[in-house]
């Protein structure tokens, strides 16, 4: 999953670069500071890290969840 997250960050970041959209990875291997999170528009994460992050709400910012098309194709998405 971490390799998939890294690949998505690379591809999506490249596609959205012309819009100055920052795409970053947040996995068990990659950490982000509050400042990095604040300046990032799209955060790509693994399900495990997402579970950890969403259990500690800060009350700051907005949160949107987009499930991967890859997971839906595998029959695990809803």
N, C-alpha and C positions, 0 to 999 in steps of 0.2 A: 504494500500500500504506500509506503514512503516513496518508493521509486515512481509510482504512478502520480503521487502528489507533486513530486519534483518535475516530472514531465509536463504535467498540466500547467504548473507555474511558468515553466519555460515557454511553452507554446502560447498560452493565453497572454503572458506578459509581452511577448513579441507582437502578437496581433493587436493589442491595445496600447502599445507604446505611443503611437501617433496621437492618441487621446490624452496622453500623460496620466494614464491609469496605472497605479502601482499595484502589482500582484505579488504576494509573498506567501511563503510556505510556513506553516506552523504545525510541526510534528514533534514526536519525541526527540528527534535529533536536532531540530531547529527551534530556537526560542526567540521571542520578540519582546522588546521593551514596550512600555505603555506609549512612548513617543512613536515607535515604529508602527504600532497598531493604529494609532491615531492618524498617521499619514498614509495608511494603506487602505485602498478602496476594496480590494478583493483578497480574502485570505483563504488559501486552500489548505485543508487539514485532513487528517485521517479520522475515521470514526472514533478511535480510542481517544485521541487528543480532543476531539470535539466534545466527547462525554465529559472530560476533565474541565474544559473551558466553560461549558454551559452549566456546570454545577457550582461555579463560583461567579455569580453575576456581580457586576460592579455598578450597574445602574447607569452606565455611561454609553452614549452612542446608540446606534440602531443595529438590529441583527436580522439578517435574512438568511434562510437556509435554502440551498439549491442542491438537490440530490443529483448525483452523477448519472448520466445516461447509461454509462457502462454498468452500473449497479442495477438499473431498471431492466436492461437487456438480460441480465443474469437471473432475473425473476425475484430479486430481493427488494426492489424499490416499489413504492406505492404511488 
